[in-house]
């Protein structure tokens, strides 16, 4: 692990720097590997970058990468005029301001520089990470003059004072496969990824939380862009294109752009070239217009009518205008610079578009297009629905269900799509007709189907005799995430518990029906359900839970009247859609729900619950909360009548109504910063503390 060059190459004394120097002296391609004892260990450089002058491959371990730490004193590695392959390595804390004693193209490539003075060179990175590095020019993580392939790699928290916060390339093709760009930042173009020319190809990847002061919060190039099965979320631009800034041909397939923001035009996409977008989901993006008037495109902004959409959702996007103007406006697809359509209307088919006034010229009906819908009636919140990246599942009775055209479900090579964004195991066409958007509903997937209302555990699992309790016990005993559904005959019916709560110990989904929820009634004799593992609930009514009443298995007494979702060995996730939690009581916290999980609740109601302590409807302790399109009403507590929230919680498009307290926080009491967006708080009396 010692970074030295002392001429001693004996076993146990052969450093990486010495290995590179030996490879430089040996003409032709050389491969450097590491003793297994170094896997997972860190080499700290001595203040001078590593410098390669011949074709080189450095191979560590994908499972336990070797870390090379430049300690912010130099770049990690430069190679000049030769091909480079890196596998199973972490390059961290590089500083592209200087190469140290061996300077090369100062300012380019914080951790890695592939430099070319003539000819054609290449860079291949597999199972690598570049993080926490900085460049005063381009490529906060890395800069390449060579044809580039990035596979199964990560660029995290890198910065550039010019272009390409995570990665930048010059006059070459760049391909990124199953690669993550996260929390990178640039002062120029392309917060995550930038290429000067050439074709940029991105597949099966994630761009999350990248930012730029110019165009393209996630990626930017004047060249052609081909994107498939990729997620763009939480990226920001101080100028154009919260996620993507495109100047030439742009092709997007099977991808999701959600929650991206631009301070001027194109919350998700800004394009001045042609764009063809197929089976993709573009929702909840925003443009913050710094002008008094003029279309800017919360979802897509284009300078022409060369945008072709097929089987694509564009809805729920908006723009924010200055306070002296109109405030928040729905804005899905708009053209800037001139009037007229933003979309090639004649060649765009089977799309689901939100706002008719900003539909790019598409109208409801022709070519199978559906125009004039609310986003939350089309898609559920962004979450992990399996596969390689988070997606927006389709809402129950979504207009996007089976509303696409198989004839237009084609990739960039005009070949039929076989998988949705999530990849292997998720067919693109189910039930004969493709869904609109990046997500394909796979149909019934329940591992266990409950077919009796009797709450029993008698070991008889025959048809007509599988209870919910038995299904949960079977799922607990079978390692891995599983799902429980209900026979159609049980929808809208009530399961009355036998005095003992239901206990979940392994990852589980329990799915009823949003239109005809299955009711689970604890009859005030026990909590309804306790989970110490990832839990997803959908289409259920949980009622009359009692967090005080004990049973032989009832844990966490006093916390969570109906639901207690708490970790035992590590962070867990809790999601709840289309559910109602009511008429439950806890002597401590969380009359309805108590959890320390990463929590997401949507289109649900928490009402008529009571806590003797905190959080009449909901109480959180740790984790995160994202509450959307839901109601918290008529709950009671000593403090936090409606909710006790986690620091950093977000409450969006919710109604917090008529909750009551003895002490503080009639509607909401927050343990830290809580963001309340487009929500109504009404008639929740309290002492003047909290909200």
C-alpha positions as CSV (number, residue, x, y, z in Angstrom):
1,X,0.0,0.0,0.0
2,X,3.0,2.3,0.3
3,X,3.3,4.8,-2.6
4,X,7.1,4.6,-3.3
5,X,9.6,4.3,-6.1
6,X,12.8,3.0,-4.5
7,X,13.9,0.3,-7.0
8,X,13.1,-2.5,-4.6
9,X,10.6,-4.9,-6.3
10,X,10.8,-7.7,-3.8
11,X,7.6,-9.5,-2.8
12,X,5.8,-7.3,-0.3
13,X,7.6,-4.1,-1.6
14,X,6.3,-3.7,-5.1
15,X,4.1,-0.5,-5.2
16,X,1.5,0.5,-7.8
17,X,3.8,3.4,-8.8
18,X,6.7,1.1,-9.4
19,X,4.4,-1.3,-11.4
20,X,3.3,1.6,-13.7
21,X,7.0,2.6,-14.2
22,X,7.9,-0.9,-15.1
23,X,5.0,-1.1,-17.5
24,X,6.0,2.2,-19.1
25,X,9.4,0.7,-19.8
26,X,8.0,-2.5,-21.4
27,X,6.6,-1.8,-24.9
28,X,3.0,-3.0,-25.5
29,X,0.0,-3.6,-23.3
30,X,0.7,-4.5,-19.7
31,X,-1.7,-5.6,-17.0
32,X,-1.3,-4.7,-13.3
33,X,-3.2,-6.6,-10.6
34,X,-3.1,-6.6,-6.8
35,X,-2.4,-9.2,-4.2
36,X,-5.8,-10.3,-2.7
37,X,-4.7,-9.0,0.7
38,X,-4.9,-5.4,-0.8
39,X,-8.6,-5.8,-1.9
40,X,-10.7,-3.3,-0.1
41,X,-7.6,-1.4,1.1
42,X,-6.4,2.2,0.3
43,X,-3.2,3.4,-1.4
44,X,-2.5,7.0,-0.4
45,X,-0.4,8.9,-3.0
46,X,2.6,10.8,-2.0
47,X,1.5,14.2,-3.6
48,X,2.5,13.3,-7.1
49,X,0.1,11.7,-9.7
50,X,0.7,8.3,-11.3
51,X,1.8,8.7,-14.9
52,X,1.4,6.1,-17.7
53,X,3.0,6.4,-21.1
54,X,2.1,3.0,-22.6
55,X,-1.0,0.9,-23.1
56,X,-2.1,-0.2,-19.6
57,X,-4.8,-2.2,-17.7
58,X,-5.1,-2.0,-14.0
59,X,-7.4,-4.6,-12.4
60,X,-8.6,-4.6,-8.8
61,X,-11.7,-6.2,-7.5
62,X,-15.4,-5.4,-8.3
63,X,-16.5,-6.8,-4.9
64,X,-13.8,-5.1,-2.8
65,X,-12.3,-2.3,-4.9
66,X,-8.8,-1.0,-4.3
67,X,-8.9,2.7,-3.4
68,X,-6.3,5.1,-4.7
69,X,-6.5,8.4,-2.7
70,X,-4.7,11.5,-4.0
71,X,-5.5,13.3,-0.8
72,X,-6.4,16.5,-2.8
73,X,-2.7,17.0,-3.5
74,X,-2.6,15.8,-7.1
75,X,-4.5,14.1,-9.8
76,X,-4.7,10.3,-9.3
77,X,-3.6,9.1,-12.8
78,X,-2.7,10.5,-16.2
79,X,-2.1,8.5,-19.3
80,X,-0.9,10.1,-22.6
81,X,-1.4,8.8,-26.2
82,X,-2.2,5.3,-25.1
83,X,-5.2,3.1,-24.2
84,X,-6.3,2.6,-20.6
85,X,-8.5,0.0,-18.9
86,X,-9.4,0.3,-15.2
87,X,-11.4,-2.4,-13.3
88,X,-12.4,-2.7,-9.7
89,X,-10.9,0.6,-8.5
90,X,-11.9,3.6,-6.5
91,X,-10.1,6.9,-7.4
92,X,-10.9,9.5,-4.8
93,X,-9.9,13.0,-3.7
94,X,-8.1,13.9,-6.9
95,X,-7.1,17.5,-7.7
96,X,-6.8,18.3,-11.3
97,X,-5.3,21.7,-10.6
98,X,-1.9,20.2,-10.9
99,X,-0.4,16.9,-11.7
100,X,2.4,17.4,-9.1
101,X,5.9,17.0,-10.4
102,X,4.7,15.4,-13.6
103,X,2.2,18.1,-14.7
104,X,-0.1,17.4,-17.7
105,X,-2.9,19.5,-19.0
106,X,-3.4,21.4,-15.7
107,X,-7.0,21.8,-14.7
108,X,-8.5,18.9,-16.7
109,X,-9.6,15.7,-15.0
110,X,-9.8,15.8,-11.2
111,X,-8.9,12.2,-10.6
112,X,-8.2,10.8,-14.1
113,X,-6.9,12.3,-17.4
114,X,-6.7,10.4,-20.6
115,X,-4.6,12.8,-22.7
116,X,-4.1,12.6,-26.5
117,X,-1.6,14.6,-28.6
118,X,-2.2,12.5,-31.7
119,X,-3.9,9.4,-33.0
120,X,-6.8,7.5,-31.4
121,X,-6.9,6.3,-27.8
122,X,-9.5,4.7,-25.6
123,X,-10.6,4.6,-22.0
124,X,-12.5,1.6,-20.5
125,X,-13.8,1.8,-16.9
126,X,-15.6,-1.3,-15.4
127,X,-16.8,-1.6,-11.8
128,X,-15.0,1.6,-10.8
129,X,-15.8,4.7,-8.8
130,X,-14.5,8.2,-9.0
131,X,-15.5,10.5,-6.2
132,X,-14.8,13.7,-4.2
133,X,-12.5,15.0,-6.9
134,X,-12.1,18.5,-8.4
135,X,-10.9,20.1,-11.7
136,X,-10.4,23.8,-12.4
137,X,-11.2,23.1,-16.0
138,X,-13.3,20.2,-17.4
139,X,-14.0,16.8,-15.9
140,X,-14.3,17.1,-12.1
141,X,-14.0,13.3,-11.9
142,X,-12.3,12.4,-15.1
143,X,-11.5,13.9,-18.5
144,X,-10.9,11.8,-21.6
145,X,-9.6,12.5,-25.1
146,X,-10.2,8.8,-25.9
147,X,-13.2,6.8,-27.1
148,X,-14.8,6.0,-23.8
149,X,-16.7,3.1,-22.3
150,X,-18.0,3.4,-18.8
151,X,-19.7,0.2,-17.4
152,X,-21.0,-0.6,-13.9
153,X,-19.3,2.5,-12.6
154,X,-20.1,5.5,-10.3
155,X,-19.2,9.2,-10.4
156,X,-20.1,10.8,-7.1
157,X,-19.6,14.3,-5.6
158,X,-17.1,15.6,-8.1
159,X,-16.8,19.2,-9.2
160,X,-15.5,21.1,-12.2
161,X,-15.1,24.9,-12.7
162,X,-15.9,24.4,-16.4
163,X,-17.8,21.5,-18.0
164,X,-18.6,18.0,-16.9
165,X,-18.8,17.8,-13.1
166,X,-18.6,14.1,-13.1
167,X,-17.0,13.3,-16.5
168,X,-16.0,15.2,-19.6
169,X,-14.8,14.1,-23.0
170,X,-13.4,15.9,-26.0
171,X,-14.3,15.0,-29.7
172,X,-15.0,11.3,-29.0
173,X,-17.9,8.9,-28.6
174,X,-18.9,8.2,-25.0
175,X,-20.9,5.2,-23.9
176,X,-22.2,4.8,-20.3
177,X,-23.8,1.5,-19.3
178,X,-25.3,0.8,-15.9
179,X,-23.4,3.8,-14.5
180,X,-24.4,6.3,-11.8
181,X,-23.8,10.0,-11.8
182,X,-24.7,11.4,-8.5
183,X,-24.2,14.8,-6.8
184,X,-21.7,16.1,-9.3
185,X,-21.5,19.8,-10.1
186,X,-20.1,22.0,-12.8
187,X,-19.8,25.7,-13.4
188,X,-20.1,25.2,-17.1
189,X,-22.2,22.7,-19.1
190,X,-23.2,19.2,-18.0
191,X,-23.3,18.7,-14.2
192,X,-22.9,14.9,-14.5
193,X,-21.6,14.3,-18.0
194,X,-20.4,16.4,-20.9
195,X,-18.9,15.7,-24.3
196,X,-17.8,18.3,-26.8
197,X,-18.7,16.3,-29.9
198,X,-19.3,12.7,-30.9
199,X,-22.3,10.5,-29.9
200,X,-23.2,10.1,-26.3
201,X,-24.9,6.8,-25.6
202,X,-26.4,6.1,-22.1
203,X,-28.2,2.9,-21.1
204,X,-29.4,1.4,-17.9
205,X,-28.0,4.3,-15.9
206,X,-29.0,6.8,-13.2
207,X,-28.4,10.6,-13.0
208,X,-29.4,11.9,-9.6
209,X,-28.8,15.2,-7.9
210,X,-26.3,16.6,-10.3
211,X,-26.2,20.4,-10.9
212,X,-24.8,22.9,-13.3
213,X,-24.6,26.7,-13.6
214,X,-25.1,26.5,-17.3
215,X,-27.1,24.0,-19.5
216,X,-27.8,20.3,-18.7
217,X,-28.0,19.5,-15.0
218,X,-27.4,15.8,-15.7
219,X,-25.8,15.8,-19.2
220,X,-24.9,18.0,-22.1
221,X,-23.3,17.7,-25.5
222,X,-23.5,19.5,-28.9
223,X,-23.4,16.0,-30.4
224,X,-26.0,13.3,-30.8
225,X,-27.5,11.7,-27.7
226,X,-29.0,8.2,-27.4
227,X,-30.6,7.3,-24.0
228,X,-32.5,4.2,-23.0
229,X,-33.7,2.6,-19.7
230,X,-32.2,5.5,-17.6
231,X,-33.5,7.6,-14.7
232,X,-33.0,11.3,-14.4
233,X,-34.2,12.7,-11.0
234,X,-33.3,15.7,-8.8
235,X,-30.9,17.3,-11.3
236,X,-30.8,21.1,-11.6
237,X,-29.6,23.7,-14.0
238,X,-29.2,27.4,-13.3
239,X,-30.0,27.9,-16.9
240,X,-31.4,25.5,-19.5
241,X,-32.3,21.8,-19.3
242,X,-32.7,20.6,-15.7
243,X,-31.7,17.2,-16.8
244,X,-30.7,17.3,-20.5
245,X,-29.4,20.1,-22.8
246,X,-29.4,18.8,-26.4
247,X,-28.2,20.6,-29.5
248,X,-28.3,17.9,-32.1
249,X,-30.4,14.6,-32.4
250,X,-31.8,13.3,-29.2
251,X,-33.3,9.8,-28.8
252,X,-34.9,8.7,-25.5
253,X,-36.5,5.3,-24.9
254,X,-37.9,3.6,-21.8
255,X,-36.6,6.3,-19.5
256,X,-37.9,8.4,-16.6
257,X,-37.3,12.1,-16.1
258,X,-38.8,13.2,-12.8
259,X,-38.3,16.0,-10.3
260,X,-35.6,17.9,-12.3
261,X,-35.4,21.7,-12.3
262,X,-34.1,24.5,-14.6
263,X,-34.0,28.1,-13.6
264,X,-34.9,29.2,-17.1
265,X,-36.2,26.8,-19.8
266,X,-36.8,23.1,-20.0
267,X,-37.3,21.7,-16.5
268,X,-36.4,18.2,-17.8
269,X,-35.3,18.7,-21.4
270,X,-34.0,21.7,-23.5
271,X,-33.5,20.9,-27.1
272,X,-32.7,23.0,-30.2
273,X,-32.3,19.9,-32.5
274,X,-34.6,17.0,-33.3
275,X,-35.9,14.8,-30.4
276,X,-37.6,11.4,-30.6
277,X,-39.0,10.2,-27.2
278,X,-40.6,6.7,-26.9
279,X,-42.2,4.9,-24.0
280,X,-40.8,7.4,-21.5
281,X,-42.2,9.2,-18.4
282,X,-41.6,12.9,-18.0
283,X,-43.4,14.1,-14.8
284,X,-43.1,16.6,-12.0
285,X,-40.3,18.7,-13.5
286,X,-40.1,22.4,-13.1
287,X,-38.8,25.5,-14.9
288,X,-38.3,28.6,-12.7
289,X,-38.8,31.3,-15.3
290,X,-36.8,34.5,-14.5
291,X,-38.8,36.4,-17.2
292,X,-42.2,38.0,-16.7
293,X,-43.7,36.2,-19.6
294,X,-43.0,33.7,-22.4
295,X,-43.2,29.9,-22.6
296,X,-40.3,28.0,-21.0
297,X,-41.5,24.4,-20.7
298,X,-41.6,22.8,-17.3
299,X,-41.2,19.4,-18.9
300,X,-39.8,20.0,-22.4
301,X,-38.7,23.3,-24.1
302,X,-37.9,23.2,-27.8
303,X,-37.0,25.7,-30.4
304,X,-38.9,23.9,-33.2
305,X,-41.6,21.3,-34.0
306,X,-39.1,18.5,-34.3
307,X,-40.1,16.7,-31.1
308,X,-41.7,13.3,-31.8
309,X,-43.5,11.6,-28.9
310,X,-44.8,8.0,-29.0
311,X,-46.2,6.1,-26.0
312,X,-44.9,8.8,-23.6
313,X,-46.3,10.4,-20.5
314,X,-45.7,14.2,-20.1
315,X,-47.7,15.5,-17.2
316,X,-47.6,17.4,-13.9
317,X,-44.7,19.6,-15.0
318,X,-44.9,23.3,-14.1
319,X,-43.1,26.6,-14.3
320,X,-42.7,29.3,-11.6
321,X,-42.9,32.9,-12.7
322,X,-42.0,35.9,-10.5
323,X,-44.4,36.9,-7.8
324,X,-45.5,39.9,-9.7
325,X,-46.7,37.6,-12.5
326,X,-48.9,34.5,-12.2
327,X,-47.0,32.2,-9.8
328,X,-47.3,28.5,-10.5
329,X,-48.5,27.4,-14.0
330,X,-48.8,24.0,-15.5
331,X,-46.3,23.7,-18.3
332,X,-45.6,20.4,-20.0
333,X,-44.3,21.0,-23.6
334,X,-43.6,24.4,-25.0
335,X,-41.8,26.1,-27.9
336,X,-39.6,29.2,-27.3
337,X,-38.4,31.8,-29.7
338,X,-41.5,31.6,-32.0
339,X,-45.1,30.6,-31.9
340,X,-46.5,27.3,-33.2
341,X,-46.5,23.7,-32.3
342,X,-43.7,22.2,-30.2
343,X,-44.4,18.7,-31.3
344,X,-44.5,16.9,-34.7
345,X,-48.2,16.3,-34.3
346,X,-48.7,14.1,-37.3
347,X,-46.0,11.6,-36.2
348,X,-46.7,11.5,-32.5
349,X,-49.0,8.7,-31.3
350,X,-50.6,7.3,-28.1
351,X,-49.2,9.8,-25.6
352,X,-50.7,10.9,-22.3
353,X,-50.3,14.6,-21.8
354,X,-51.3,16.7,-18.8
355,X,-52.1,20.3,-19.6
356,X,-54.1,20.9,-22.8
357,X,-52.7,24.5,-23.0
358,X,-49.1,23.3,-23.0
359,X,-49.4,20.0,-24.9
360,X,-47.1,21.0,-27.7
361,X,-50.0,21.0,-30.2
362,X,-51.3,17.6,-29.4
363,X,-55.1,17.3,-28.8
364,X,-57.2,14.7,-27.1
365,X,-58.2,11.9,-29.5
366,X,-56.3,12.1,-32.8
367,X,-53.5,9.4,-33.2
368,X,-54.6,7.9,-29.9
369,X,-53.3,10.8,-27.8
370,X,-54.9,11.4,-24.4
371,X,-54.7,15.1,-23.4
372,X,-56.0,16.8,-20.2
373,X,-55.1,14.6,-17.2
374,X,-53.7,15.0,-13.8
375,X,-50.3,13.4,-13.2
376,X,-51.3,11.8,-9.9
377,X,-54.2,10.0,-11.8
378,X,-51.6,8.6,-14.3
379,X,-48.6,7.6,-12.2
380,X,-47.8,6.8,-8.6
381,X,-44.8,8.4,-6.8
382,X,-41.2,7.6,-7.9
383,X,-40.0,4.6,-5.9
384,X,-38.2,1.3,-6.2
385,X,-40.5,-1.0,-8.1
386,X,-37.8,-3.6,-8.8
387,X,-35.2,-3.6,-11.5
388,X,-32.2,-1.4,-12.1
389,X,-33.6,2.0,-11.2
390,X,-36.7,3.6,-9.5
391,X,-39.8,4.1,-11.7
392,X,-43.3,5.6,-11.6
393,X,-45.7,2.7,-11.4
394,X,-49.1,3.4,-13.1
395,X,-52.0,4.4,-10.8
396,X,-55.0,2.1,-10.6
397,X,-57.2,2.8,-13.6
398,X,-54.5,5.1,-15.1
399,X,-55.3,6.3,-18.6
400,X,-51.9,5.0,-19.6
401,X,-52.8,1.4,-18.9
402,X,-52.8,-0.6,-22.2
403,X,-53.2,2.8,-24.0
404,X,-50.0,2.6,-26.1
405,X,-49.4,1.4,-29.6
406,X,-47.3,-1.8,-30.1
407,X,-46.3,-0.5,-33.6
408,X,-44.5,2.4,-32.0
409,X,-42.9,0.6,-29.1
410,X,-39.5,0.5,-30.8
411,X,-35.9,1.2,-29.8
412,X,-33.5,3.6,-31.5
413,X,-32.8,0.9,-34.1
414,X,-36.6,0.5,-34.8
415,X,-36.5,-2.9,-33.2
416,X,-39.4,-4.0,-30.9
417,X,-38.9,-3.2,-27.2
418,X,-38.9,-6.4,-25.1
419,X,-38.4,-5.0,-21.6
420,X,-39.5,-1.9,-19.7
421,X,-37.1,0.6,-18.0
422,X,-36.4,-1.9,-15.1
423,X,-34.8,-4.5,-17.4
424,X,-34.6,-8.2,-17.1
425,X,-37.8,-9.8,-15.7
426,X,-40.1,-6.9,-16.7
427,X,-41.7,-7.5,-20.0
428,X,-42.5,-4.4,-22.2
429,X,-45.8,-5.7,-23.5
430,X,-48.2,-7.5,-21.1
431,X,-51.9,-8.4,-21.8
432,X,-51.4,-7.8,-25.5
433,X,-51.0,-4.0,-25.5
434,X,-48.1,-1.8,-24.3
435,X,-48.6,0.7,-21.5
436,X,-47.8,4.3,-22.1
437,X,-44.6,5.4,-20.3
438,X,-41.4,3.8,-19.1
439,X,-43.2,1.4,-16.7
440,X,-45.2,-1.7,-17.8
441,X,-47.7,-3.2,-15.3
442,X,-46.8,-6.8,-15.1
443,X,-50.2,-8.1,-14.0
444,X,-50.9,-10.3,-11.0
445,X,-47.7,-11.0,-9.2
446,X,-48.9,-12.1,-5.8
447,X,-46.9,-15.0,-4.2
448,X,-49.8,-15.7,-1.9
449,X,-53.5,-15.0,-2.6
450,X,-55.6,-14.7,0.6
451,X,-59.0,-16.4,0.0
452,X,-60.7,-16.4,3.5
453,X,-61.8,-13.7,5.9
454,X,-61.2,-15.9,8.9
455,X,-58.1,-14.9,10.9
456,X,-56.5,-18.2,11.7
457,X,-53.3,-20.1,11.5
458,X,-54.2,-23.8,11.4
459,X,-51.7,-25.0,8.7
460,X,-54.5,-25.6,6.2
461,X,-53.5,-23.7,3.1
462,X,-55.9,-25.3,0.7
463,X,-58.1,-23.3,-1.7
464,X,-60.5,-21.2,0.3
465,X,-58.6,-21.6,3.5
466,X,-55.5,-19.3,3.2
467,X,-55.8,-16.5,5.7
468,X,-53.9,-13.2,5.7
469,X,-52.1,-14.3,8.9
470,X,-51.1,-17.6,7.3
471,X,-49.9,-15.8,4.1
472,X,-47.7,-13.5,6.2
473,X,-46.3,-16.4,8.2
474,X,-45.4,-18.2,4.9
475,X,-43.8,-15.1,3.5
476,X,-41.8,-14.6,6.7
477,X,-40.4,-18.1,6.4
478,X,-39.4,-17.7,2.8
479,X,-36.4,-15.3,2.5
480,X,-36.7,-12.5,0.1
481,X,-39.3,-9.9,-0.9
482,X,-42.7,-11.4,-1.6
483,X,-46.2,-10.1,-2.3
484,X,-49.7,-11.0,-0.9
485,X,-52.9,-10.3,-2.8
486,X,-56.6,-11.1,-2.2
487,X,-59.1,-13.1,-4.1
488,X,-61.7,-10.9,-5.9
489,X,-64.4,-12.2,-3.5
490,X,-62.6,-10.5,-0.6
491,X,-62.3,-7.0,-2.0
492,X,-64.4,-4.6,0.0
493,X,-64.8,-7.1,2.8
494,X,-63.5,-7.1,6.4
495,X,-61.0,-9.3,8.1
496,X,-61.4,-9.1,11.9
497,X,-58.3,-10.0,13.8
498,X,-58.3,-12.6,16.6
499,X,-56.7,-10.4,19.3
500,X,-53.1,-10.7,18.1
501,X,-51.4,-8.3,15.7
502,X,-50.0,-9.4,12.3
503,X,-46.2,-9.6,12.4
504,X,-43.9,-9.1,9.4
505,X,-40.3,-10.0,9.6
506,X,-39.2,-10.1,5.9
507,X,-39.7,-7.7,3.0
508,X,-43.4,-7.8,2.0
509,X,-46.1,-6.1,-0.1
510,X,-49.7,-6.5,0.8
511,X,-52.0,-5.3,-2.0
512,X,-55.7,-5.0,-1.9
513,X,-57.8,-2.6,-4.1
514,X,-57.9,1.2,-4.2
515,X,-61.6,1.1,-5.4
516,X,-62.7,-1.7,-3.0
517,X,-60.2,-1.8,-0.1
518,X,-59.8,-4.8,2.1
519,X,-60.6,-3.8,5.6
520,X,-58.4,-5.2,8.5
521,X,-60.1,-4.5,11.8
522,X,-58.2,-5.1,15.0
523,X,-61.4,-4.6,17.0
524,X,-59.5,-2.5,19.6
525,X,-57.8,-5.7,20.9
526,X,-54.4,-5.3,19.4
527,X,-52.3,-3.3,16.9
528,X,-53.2,-4.2,13.3
529,X,-49.7,-4.8,12.0
530,X,-46.1,-4.6,13.1
531,X,-43.2,-4.8,10.6
532,X,-39.5,-5.0,11.1
533,X,-38.7,-5.3,7.4
534,X,-39.4,-3.4,4.2
535,X,-43.2,-3.0,3.9
536,X,-45.5,-1.9,1.1
537,X,-49.3,-1.5,1.7
538,X,-51.8,-0.7,-1.0
539,X,-55.6,-0.7,-1.2
540,X,-56.2,-1.4,2.5
541,X,-58.2,0.1,5.3
542,X,-56.6,-0.5,8.7
543,X,-58.9,0.3,11.6
544,X,-59.5,0.1,15.4
545,X,-55.9,-0.8,16.2
546,X,-54.8,-0.6,19.9
547,X,-51.1,0.0,20.5
548,X,-51.5,-0.6,24.2
549,X,-53.3,-3.9,24.1
550,X,-50.7,-6.7,24.3
551,X,-50.6,-10.2,23.0
552,X,-48.0,-12.9,23.1
553,X,-46.2,-11.3,20.1
554,X,-47.1,-7.7,20.2
555,X,-43.8,-5.7,20.3
556,X,-43.2,-1.9,20.7
557,X,-46.1,-1.6,23.1
558,X,-47.5,2.0,23.1
559,X,-46.1,3.1,19.7
560,X,-48.3,3.0,16.7
561,X,-52.0,2.2,17.2
562,X,-52.6,0.6,13.8
563,X,-49.1,0.3,12.4
564,X,-45.6,0.0,13.8
565,X,-42.9,-0.1,11.2
566,X,-39.5,-0.1,12.9
567,X,-36.1,-1.4,12.1
568,X,-34.2,-4.0,14.2
569,X,-31.0,-4.6,12.2
570,X,-30.8,-1.8,9.6
571,X,-32.6,0.9,7.7
572,X,-36.0,-0.2,6.2
573,X,-38.5,1.3,3.8
574,X,-42.2,1.8,4.2
575,X,-44.5,2.7,1.4
576,X,-48.3,3.1,1.6
577,X,-50.6,3.9,-1.3
578,X,-54.4,4.2,-1.5
579,X,-54.9,3.2,2.2
580,X,-56.9,4.5,5.1
581,X,-55.7,4.3,8.7
582,X,-58.4,5.2,11.2
583,X,-60.0,4.9,14.7
584,X,-56.8,3.6,16.3
585,X,-55.1,4.5,19.6
586,X,-51.6,4.6,21.0
587,X,-50.7,5.5,24.6
588,X,-47.3,6.8,23.5
589,X,-46.7,8.0,19.9
590,X,-48.4,7.5,16.6
591,X,-52.1,7.0,17.1
592,X,-52.3,5.7,13.6
593,X,-48.8,5.0,12.5
594,X,-45.4,5.0,14.2
595,X,-42.2,4.4,12.1
596,X,-38.5,5.0,11.9
597,X,-38.3,3.9,8.2
598,X,-37.7,5.7,5.0
599,X,-41.4,6.4,4.5
600,X,-43.5,7.4,1.4
601,X,-47.3,7.7,1.7
602,X,-49.5,8.7,-1.2
603,X,-53.2,9.0,-1.9
604,X,-54.0,7.9,1.6
605,X,-55.9,9.1,4.6
606,X,-55.0,9.0,8.3
607,X,-58.1,10.1,10.3
608,X,-59.7,9.8,13.6
609,X,-56.7,8.4,15.5
610,X,-55.5,9.2,19.0
611,X,-52.1,9.3,20.7
612,X,-51.8,10.0,24.4
613,X,-48.3,11.3,23.7
614,X,-47.2,12.7,20.3
615,X,-48.5,12.4,16.8
616,X,-52.2,11.7,16.7
617,X,-52.1,10.5,13.2
618,X,-48.5,9.8,12.4
619,X,-45.2,9.9,14.4
620,X,-41.8,9.5,13.0
621,X,-38.5,9.0,14.7
622,X,-35.5,8.9,12.3
623,X,-35.8,8.0,8.6
624,X,-37.5,10.3,6.1
625,X,-41.1,11.1,5.2
626,X,-42.6,12.1,1.9
627,X,-46.4,12.5,2.2
628,X,-48.2,13.3,-1.0
629,X,-51.8,13.7,-2.1
630,X,-53.1,12.6,1.2
631,X,-55.3,13.7,4.1
632,X,-54.5,13.8,7.8
633,X,-57.7,14.7,9.6
634,X,-59.5,14.7,13.0
635,X,-56.6,13.1,14.9
636,X,-55.8,13.9,18.5
637,X,-52.6,14.0,20.7
638,X,-50.9,15.8,23.5
639,X,-48.7,17.4,20.8
640,X,-48.5,17.1,17.1
641,X,-52.2,16.4,16.6
642,X,-51.8,15.4,13.0
643,X,-48.2,14.5,12.6
644,X,-44.8,14.4,14.3
645,X,-42.4,14.6,11.3
646,X,-38.8,13.7,10.7
647,X,-36.3,16.5,9.9
648,X,-36.2,17.0,6.2
649,X,-39.8,15.8,5.6
650,X,-41.8,16.8,2.6
651,X,-45.6,17.3,2.6
652,X,-46.9,17.9,-0.9
653,X,-50.5,18.5,-2.1
654,X,-52.0,17.3,1.2
655,X,-54.8,18.4,3.5
656,X,-54.0,18.7,7.2
657,X,-57.5,19.3,8.8
658,X,-59.2,19.5,12.1
659,X,-56.5,17.8,14.2
660,X,-56.5,18.6,18.0
661,X,-53.8,18.8,20.7
662,X,-53.4,19.7,24.3
663,X,-50.0,21.2,23.9
664,X,-48.3,22.2,20.6
665,X,-48.4,21.5,16.9
666,X,-52.1,21.3,16.1
667,X,-51.5,20.1,12.5
668,X,-47.8,19.4,12.3
669,X,-45.0,19.3,14.9
670,X,-41.6,19.1,13.2
671,X,-38.4,17.8,14.7
672,X,-36.5,19.8,12.1
673,X,-37.0,21.4,8.7
674,X,-40.3,20.2,7.1
675,X,-41.2,21.4,3.6
676,X,-45.0,21.9,3.0
677,X,-45.8,22.4,-0.6
678,X,-49.2,23.2,-2.2
679,X,-51.0,21.9,0.9
680,X,-53.9,23.1,3.1
681,X,-53.6,23.4,6.9
682,X,-56.9,24.3,8.5
683,X,-58.6,24.5,11.9
684,X,-55.9,22.6,13.9
685,X,-55.9,24.5,17.2
686,X,-52.8,24.5,19.4
687,X,-50.7,26.6,21.7
688,X,-48.4,28.8,19.6
689,X,-45.6,26.2,19.1
690,X,-45.1,24.2,15.8
691,X,-47.4,24.6,12.9
